[in-house]
Amino acid sequence: MENFLDIIPERMVNFALVTVFSLLIGLSQRKLQMRKEESQVASFGSDRTFTLIGILGYILYILDPANMMLFAGGGILLALIIGISYFFKLYFYKVYGITSIVIAFITYCLAPLVCTQPSWFYLLVVVVVLLLTEMKESFSNFAKRMNNDEMITLAKFLLISGIILPILPREEFIPGINLTPYNVWLATVVVSAVSYASYLLNKFVFRDSGIIISGIISGLYSSTAATLVLAKKSRDAQAHEVHQYATAIIFATAMMYIRVLALIAIFNAELLKSTWYYFVIMFVVSMGIGVVAYFYKREPKKEHEESVVIDNENDKNPLEFKVALIFAAMFVIFTVITHYTIEYLGTSGLTWLSIIVGISDVSPFLINLFQGGYDVATSVIAVATFSSLISNNVVKLLYALAFTDKKS
């Protein structure tokens, strides 16, 4: 059967696309105007205006597609009309926004986009314009939540990941040990990215979240720190809240398996193939145990008791140069210790080292193992990984017992 689109002339299809896209953009402007008390002042045009701008651009483009002189002339005329409108808006109403004006020019440019570019590109342009139009209030609320130093924090992350990392040398600075400035800083950047992502989720997506959600998000960054904090807070918990703290602690450990699995996926594809299902099983089992903990000895909430909401407003941003430098130093130390442990004590020494490492932050040790460079089998690295995680779980158990009371 002949394709239906092959029967329709190409110019008709392009005209229909430009008209529909222009109308959609115009409707989004109309909807935006309806939210404002003085819509006729705040925005330039609406549905019909933007549709006609798109049609005008298409007509002028197809009349002279080679030189585009008519299209350029129409753009100049449109700019003149919009400029006059904007001048009077400034003069009489003191309104400075130009978002609708920029969108009008984008609408005018839809014709050459549809006629010359692949469909995914002009569809992407339209989708982005519609999203940015609809998300104005979301951006405003997001900006209100930002502290004064949020952009500085983002600049720090871009600095350590996009500027410092690429220029670092990749030569070993300790002969015989797979330790280069590049892989040290790469490990630092990856861990910083994970901590920064968990911070953003905690602050902007799950702000003022409940106990359980806080445990899940905190577990992405550090399940050990999450266990310690939640255990201390559980001392002041009311009777109907105890099961929530227990669940949050277990969920934090479940998220640890997801974090480690992500690190393996980044640094060691071979290890990922042989161990991913173990991590999935441990994650599922841990989440299941957390659900059991939630319903076990669950006490009903009394009338005078209020539900707890954990305030994350004062949470400290984990992305700091001091923290990054400490991690880099720990990475170097663990790399050197691991190298000489394997050289003099073999695989059994590596297993014992992984158990000892479990009492501290396991991330520097694990990333060092995942990056490779050691003359050991993948199965040995897997055993060392699980040994360190089991040891770390025992330490978290001791933290939970030490910092909670009998009711918890």
Buried (B, 14 or more C-beta within 10 A) or exposed (E): EEEEEEEEEEEEEBBEBBBBBBBBBBBBBBEBBEEEEEBEBBBBBBBEBBBBBBBBBBBBBBEEBEEBEBBEEBBEEBBEEBEEEBEEBEEEEEEEEEBBBBBBBBBBBBBBBBBEEEEEEBBEBBEEBBEBBEEEEEEEEEEEEEEEEBEEBBEBBEEBBEEBBEEBEEEBEEEEBBBBBBBBBBBBBBBBBBBBBBBBBBBBEBBEBBBBBBBBBBBBBBBBBBBBBBBBBBEEBBEBBBBBBBBBBBBBBBBBBBBBBBBBEBBBEEBBEBBEEBBEEBBEEBBEBBEEBBEEEEEEEEEEEEEBEBEBEEBEBBBBEEBBEBBBEBBBEBBBBBBEBBEEEEBEBBBEBBBEBBBBBBBBBBBBBBBBBBEBEBEBBBBBBBBBBEBBBEBBEEBBEEBBEEEB
